[in-house]
Amino acid sequence: MSASTNKYIDPLSDFGFKHLFGGEPNKEIMIAFLNALFEGEKHITDIVYNPTELAGEDKEHKKVFFDLLCTGDQGEQFIVEMQRADHDNFEDRCIFYLSRLIHQQKLKGNRQWDVKLKEVFLVAILDFNMRNCLSDHYLQSISLVNRGTGKVFHNGLGFKFLELPKFEKKEDELENELDKWVYLLKHMHSLNQIPKYLDKRVFEKIFNIAEMKKLSPEQQFIHDSILQREEDDYGRIKFAERRGTEKGKHETALAIARKMKEENFDPDKIARFTALSMEEIESL
């Protein structure tokens, strides 16, 4: 089934992932996903979406662009990234992302360290197997541990890597909530109806808003523009992903914004769909 005839959008695409997981009105989807991922470690009751761009302290410091960034009800922060292709130094980029969140906390004027740092986590949904294979399981949970005892040194900083190619369970073999989420992420774009095993209301909701025919004209425009750009410029984007996805994602956002301006879209709507600043949009 081609992308143009699929009943549901692809949740692994840049548009599909943000459409399904990145909207404030549908934040219960992200909450349910995070609770399945952190089951037994955390229980999140609410989140707030944050800006996905963090500027450096000056022009010499690198900007970072997240796919999604949200803050939980206990103040913990979650970077959630969708990565379709491997690239060099991927692990280094993940560490850099979390270090920027920690640095942003800026505990000014507190010399006694009587303020606890907010917890920070990076969740990466990967459509490839990591080069540094630490487990045959599709979920790698990584935190700071004592190498001698295996005991956790600090549980307020961690990584969750979902390696989708390692997930091979069929529909009737799903054992828990995380299995169901990974099955959905991996197979939704090729399904014609919601599987009976995904029986929770949150799954019904995600399939409902994922229907291609329910996209607004603006959403359909962006979906098709991104798809066309990927088809026309596949080689360049893949090269950009191997060198680091930030530049590739930003260039894609700029191209979409430029096309939307040509179609006389409202600047606020362009900013909302592309996550670009008004200054960048006005300069196009």
Kinemage of the C-alpha trace (Angstrom):
@kinemage 1
@onewidth
@group {chain A} dominant
@subgroup {mainchain}
@vectorlist {calphas} color= white
{ca met a 1} P 0.000 0.000 0.000
{ca ser a 2} L 1.558 3.318 -1.042
{ca ala a 3} L 1.743 6.350 1.197
{ca ser a 4} L -0.843 8.110 -0.962
{ca thr a 5} L -3.442 5.344 -0.487
{ca asn a 6} L -2.850 4.443 3.157
{ca lys a 7} L -5.865 4.825 5.425
{ca tyr a 8} L -3.699 6.052 8.311
{ca ile a 9} L -0.757 8.411 8.388
{ca asp a 10} L 2.653 6.955 9.179
{ca pro a 11} L 3.459 7.653 12.874
{ca leu a 12} L 7.170 7.287 12.074
{ca ser a 13} L 7.119 10.195 9.634
{ca asp a 14} L 8.003 13.660 10.876
{ca phe a 15} L 4.495 14.943 10.186
{ca gly a 16} L 2.720 11.859 11.514
{ca phe a 17} L 4.694 11.684 14.753
{ca lys a 18} L 4.079 15.329 15.642
{ca his a 19} L 0.441 15.172 14.512
{ca leu a 20} L -0.317 12.205 16.759
{ca phe a 21} L 1.915 12.881 19.769
{ca gly a 22} L 2.651 16.600 19.731
{ca gly a 23} L -0.705 18.323 20.089
{ca glu a 24} L -1.845 19.863 23.369
{ca pro a 25} L -5.526 18.874 22.793
{ca asn a 26} L -4.448 15.233 22.424
{ca lys a 27} L -1.772 15.156 25.115
{ca glu a 28} L -3.377 12.104 26.716
{ca ile a 29} L -1.767 10.127 23.874
{ca met a 30} L 1.720 11.191 24.911
{ca ile a 31} L 0.889 10.666 28.604
{ca ala a 32} L -0.297 7.107 27.940
{ca phe a 33} L 2.768 6.344 25.822
{ca leu a 34} L 5.189 7.658 28.457
{ca asn a 35} L 3.424 5.728 31.225
{ca ala a 36} L 3.727 2.506 29.233
{ca leu a 37} L 7.410 3.251 28.634
{ca phe a 38} L 8.176 4.125 32.271
{ca glu a 39} L 5.880 1.524 33.841
{ca gly a 40} L 7.086 0.683 37.338
{ca glu a 41} L 9.382 3.733 37.416
{ca lys a 42} L 7.056 6.719 37.050
{ca his a 43} L 3.376 7.572 36.715
{ca ile a 44} L 2.642 10.770 34.803
{ca thr a 45} L -0.754 12.419 35.178
{ca asp a 46} L -0.218 15.553 33.099
{ca ile a 47} L 2.279 17.171 30.721
{ca val a 48} L 2.930 20.595 29.247
{ca tyr a 49} L 4.491 20.945 25.803
{ca asn a 50} L 7.568 23.172 25.658
{ca pro a 51} L 9.314 24.990 22.769
{ca thr a 52} L 11.385 22.570 20.701
{ca glu a 53} L 14.279 24.951 20.039
{ca leu a 54} L 16.940 25.817 22.606
{ca ala a 55} L 19.312 28.603 21.644
{ca gly a 56} L 22.900 28.724 22.844
{ca glu a 57} L 24.057 31.385 25.258
{ca asp a 58} L 25.767 33.205 22.388
{ca lys a 59} L 26.150 32.865 18.624
{ca glu a 60} L 29.091 30.500 19.012
{ca his a 61} L 27.005 27.945 20.928
{ca lys a 62} L 25.008 25.448 18.927
{ca lys a 63} L 21.212 25.632 18.787
{ca val a 64} L 19.394 22.375 19.385
{ca phe a 65} L 16.111 21.347 17.810
{ca phe a 66} L 14.061 18.611 19.461
{ca asp a 67} L 11.200 16.724 17.842
{ca leu a 68} L 9.140 17.124 21.013
{ca leu a 69} L 9.862 18.398 24.510
{ca cys a 70} L 7.404 18.159 27.368
{ca thr a 71} L 7.361 18.627 31.129
{ca gly a 72} L 5.580 16.203 33.461
{ca asp a 73} L 3.455 17.054 36.482
{ca gln a 74} L 6.442 16.524 38.821
{ca gly a 75} L 8.640 18.910 36.839
{ca glu a 76} L 10.534 16.186 34.991
{ca gln a 77} L 11.355 16.871 31.342
{ca phe a 78} L 11.142 14.469 28.420
{ca ile a 79} L 12.832 14.906 25.057
{ca val a 80} L 11.040 12.612 22.601
{ca glu a 81} L 12.799 11.980 19.291
{ca met a 82} L 11.807 10.018 16.200
{ca gln a 83} L 14.837 8.761 14.255
{ca arg a 84} L 14.395 6.849 10.984
{ca ala a 85} L 18.055 6.379 10.004
{ca asp a 86} L 21.271 5.855 11.907
{ca his a 87} L 24.068 8.410 11.738
{ca asp a 88} L 27.507 8.941 13.194
{ca asn a 89} L 27.759 10.029 16.830
{ca phe a 90} L 24.085 9.427 17.558
{ca glu a 91} L 24.777 8.582 21.200
{ca asp a 92} L 26.843 11.770 21.577
{ca arg a 93} L 23.918 13.857 20.288
{ca cys a 94} L 21.578 12.249 22.823
{ca ile a 95} L 23.954 13.066 25.686
{ca phe a 96} L 24.369 16.617 24.390
{ca tyr a 97} L 20.591 17.074 24.314
{ca leu a 98} L 20.182 16.059 27.945
{ca ser a 99} L 23.154 18.159 29.023
{ca arg a 100} L 21.499 21.217 27.477
{ca leu a 101} L 18.332 20.598 29.491
{ca ile a 102} L 20.378 20.324 32.669
{ca his a 103} L 22.311 23.472 31.832
{ca gln a 104} L 19.056 25.351 31.161
{ca gln a 105} L 18.049 24.854 34.799
{ca lys a 106} L 20.709 27.384 35.884
{ca leu a 107} L 20.613 27.189 39.649
{ca lys a 108} L 21.763 30.771 40.080
{ca gly a 109} L 22.911 32.060 43.427
{ca asn a 110} L 22.557 28.736 45.222
{ca arg a 111} L 25.943 27.814 46.623
{ca gln a 112} L 24.738 25.262 49.148
{ca trp a 113} L 23.147 22.867 46.634
{ca asp a 114} L 19.953 22.553 48.626
{ca val a 115} L 17.874 22.519 45.418
{ca lys a 116} L 17.373 19.216 43.642
{ca leu a 117} L 17.821 19.125 39.872
{ca lys a 118} L 14.753 18.366 37.812
{ca glu a 119} L 14.745 14.917 36.271
{ca val a 120} L 15.581 14.777 32.553
{ca phe a 121} L 14.985 11.901 30.150
{ca leu a 122} L 15.479 11.296 26.454
{ca val a 123} L 13.137 8.922 24.640
{ca ala a 124} L 14.235 7.882 21.144
{ca ile a 125} L 11.991 5.862 18.831
{ca leu a 126} L 14.373 4.279 16.341
{ca asp a 127} L 13.568 2.671 12.998
{ca phe a 128} L 16.991 1.006 13.043
{ca asn a 129} L 19.171 -1.020 15.404
{ca met a 130} L 21.750 0.925 17.373
{ca arg a 131} L 25.369 0.158 16.592
{ca asn a 132} L 26.145 -0.210 20.291
{ca cys a 133} L 23.828 -3.147 20.896
{ca leu a 134} L 23.411 -3.596 24.639
{ca ser a 135} L 20.411 -5.923 24.545
{ca asp a 136} L 18.399 -8.119 22.199
{ca his a 137} L 15.203 -6.620 23.642
{ca tyr a 138} L 13.545 -3.828 21.714
{ca leu a 139} L 13.725 -1.463 24.705
{ca gln a 140} L 17.042 -0.251 26.058
{ca ser a 141} L 16.755 1.615 29.383
{ca ile a 142} L 19.981 3.387 30.283
{ca ser a 143} L 20.864 5.321 33.429
{ca leu a 144} L 23.918 6.162 35.523
{ca val a 145} L 24.943 3.001 37.360
{ca asn a 146} L 27.810 1.686 39.450
{ca arg a 147} L 29.666 -0.659 37.099
{ca gly a 148} L 30.798 -2.825 39.985
{ca thr a 149} L 27.448 -3.407 41.653
{ca gly a 150} L 24.987 -2.579 38.891
{ca lys a 151} L 23.104 -0.317 41.305
{ca val a 152} L 21.703 2.966 40.019
{ca phe a 153} L 23.820 5.975 41.006
{ca his a 154} L 21.307 8.634 39.910
{ca asn a 155} L 17.811 7.926 38.614
{ca gly a 156} L 17.017 11.487 37.551
{ca leu a 157} L 18.837 11.226 34.231
{ca gly a 158} L 18.173 8.490 31.730
{ca phe a 159} L 17.609 7.282 28.201
{ca lys a 160} L 14.931 5.060 26.669
{ca phe a 161} L 15.715 3.671 23.222
{ca leu a 162} L 12.959 1.811 21.350
{ca glu a 163} L 14.576 -0.180 18.531
{ca leu a 164} L 11.603 -1.060 16.336
{ca pro a 165} L 13.361 -3.618 14.054
{ca lys a 166} L 13.885 -5.842 17.113
{ca phe a 167} L 10.129 -6.021 17.729
{ca glu a 168} L 8.784 -9.052 15.875
{ca lys a 169} L 5.640 -9.934 17.837
{ca lys a 170} L 2.428 -10.569 15.971
{ca glu a 171} L -0.921 -9.061 16.913
{ca asp a 172} L -1.978 -11.997 19.084
{ca glu a 173} L 1.387 -12.117 20.900
{ca leu a 174} L 1.211 -8.695 22.542
{ca glu a 175} L 1.831 -9.121 26.274
{ca asn a 176} L 1.709 -5.644 27.808
{ca glu a 177} L 0.918 -1.989 27.120
{ca leu a 178} L 4.358 -1.190 25.716
{ca asp a 179} L 4.067 -4.094 23.273
{ca lys a 180} L 0.823 -2.544 22.036
{ca trp a 181} L 2.395 0.883 21.543
{ca val a 182} L 5.364 -0.524 19.649
{ca tyr a 183} L 3.064 -2.637 17.471
{ca leu a 184} L 1.049 0.499 16.690
{ca leu a 185} L 4.144 2.544 15.811
{ca lys a 186} L 5.522 -0.156 13.567
{ca his a 187} L 2.353 -1.227 11.740
{ca met a 188} L -0.247 1.557 11.813
{ca his a 189} L 0.572 2.915 8.350
{ca ser a 190} L -0.187 -0.464 6.739
{ca leu a 191} L -3.419 -1.277 8.610
{ca asn a 192} L -6.987 -0.874 7.384
{ca gln a 193} L -8.646 -0.924 10.806
{ca ile a 194} L -7.752 -0.826 14.478
{ca pro a 195} L -6.672 -4.288 15.724
{ca lys a 196} L -8.952 -5.837 18.343
{ca tyr a 197} L -6.004 -6.153 20.752
{ca leu a 198} L -5.675 -2.360 20.917
{ca asp a 199} L -8.872 -2.048 22.905
{ca lys a 200} L -8.170 0.982 25.107
{ca arg a 201} L -9.856 4.304 24.416
{ca val a 202} L -6.516 6.030 23.858
{ca phe a 203} L -5.777 3.658 20.966
{ca glu a 204} L -9.190 4.316 19.464
{ca lys a 205} L -8.446 8.029 19.692
{ca ile a 206} L -5.064 7.782 18.012
{ca phe a 207} L -6.467 5.736 15.128
{ca asn a 208} L -9.311 8.217 14.797
{ca ile a 209} L -7.077 11.282 14.416
{ca ala a 210} L -4.624 9.343 12.228
{ca glu a 211} L -7.140 8.854 9.409
{ca met a 212} L -5.888 10.566 6.266
{ca lys a 213} L -9.365 11.709 5.280
{ca lys a 214} L -9.730 13.640 8.547
{ca leu a 215} L -6.727 15.894 7.960
{ca ser a 216} L -7.592 19.552 7.483
{ca pro a 217} L -6.597 21.207 4.176
{ca glu a 218} L -3.639 22.831 5.948
{ca gln a 219} L -2.536 19.531 7.479
{ca gln a 220} L -2.923 17.731 4.152
{ca phe a 221} L -0.841 20.447 2.497
{ca ile a 222} L 2.002 20.014 4.985
{ca his a 223} L 1.806 16.212 4.860
{ca asp a 224} L 2.031 16.201 1.066
{ca ser a 225} L 4.755 18.860 1.015
{ca ile a 226} L 6.962 16.906 3.400
{ca leu a 227} L 6.333 13.676 1.497
{ca gln a 228} L 7.154 15.332 -1.829
{ca arg a 229} L 10.300 16.890 -0.418
{ca glu a 230} L 11.469 13.549 0.918
{ca glu a 231} L 10.872 11.902 -2.454
{ca asp a 232} L 12.556 14.702 -4.434
{ca asp a 233} L 15.521 15.125 -2.089
{ca tyr a 234} L 15.889 11.679 -0.523
{ca gly a 235} L 19.621 11.381 -0.988
{ca arg a 236} L 20.431 14.799 0.486
{ca ile a 237} L 18.216 14.277 3.507
{ca lys a 238} L 19.704 10.856 4.192
{ca phe a 239} L 23.156 12.372 4.026
{ca ala a 240} L 22.052 15.078 6.454
{ca glu a 241} L 20.692 12.412 8.808
{ca arg a 242} L 24.012 10.606 8.796
{ca arg a 243} L 25.835 13.834 9.610
{ca gly a 244} L 23.277 14.935 12.203
{ca thr a 245} L 19.514 15.330 11.880
{ca glu a 246} L 19.252 18.855 13.297
{ca lys a 247} L 20.396 20.590 10.115
{ca gly a 248} L 18.265 18.353 7.910
{ca lys a 249} L 15.121 18.927 9.995
{ca his a 250} L 15.660 22.679 10.095
{ca glu a 251} L 16.193 22.897 6.347
{ca thr a 252} L 13.037 20.867 5.783
{ca ala a 253} L 11.061 23.194 8.075
{ca leu a 254} L 12.397 26.230 6.193
{ca ala a 255} L 11.402 24.723 2.849
{ca ile a 256} L 7.878 23.966 4.074
{ca ala a 257} L 7.524 27.463 5.538
{ca arg a 258} L 8.695 29.025 2.285
{ca lys a 259} L 6.094 27.072 0.340
{ca met a 260} L 3.354 27.977 2.839
{ca lys a 261} L 4.239 31.672 2.503
{ca glu a 262} L 3.880 31.357 -1.254
{ca glu a 263} L 0.382 29.984 -0.629
{ca asn a 264} L -0.388 32.979 1.677
{ca phe a 265} L -0.750 30.997 4.890
{ca asp a 266} L -1.033 33.032 8.095
{ca pro a 267} L 2.434 33.429 9.738
{ca asp a 268} L 1.122 32.172 13.093
{ca lys a 269} L -0.101 28.996 11.410
{ca ile a 270} L 3.247 28.553 9.653
{ca ala a 271} L 5.060 28.916 12.985
{ca arg a 272} L 2.750 26.392 14.654
{ca phe a 273} L 3.199 23.760 11.961
{ca thr a 274} L 6.956 24.194 11.392
{ca ala a 275} L 8.150 25.233 14.906
{ca leu a 276} L 10.176 28.037 13.298
{ca ser a 277} L 10.478 31.426 14.962
{ca met a 278} L 8.561 34.395 13.566
{ca glu a 279} L 11.906 36.039 12.750
{ca glu a 280} L 12.928 33.086 10.574
{ca ile a 281} L 9.548 33.050 8.833
{ca glu a 282} L 9.589 36.791 8.176
{ca ser a 283} L 13.087 36.548 6.685
{ca leu a 284} L 12.039 34.023 4.022
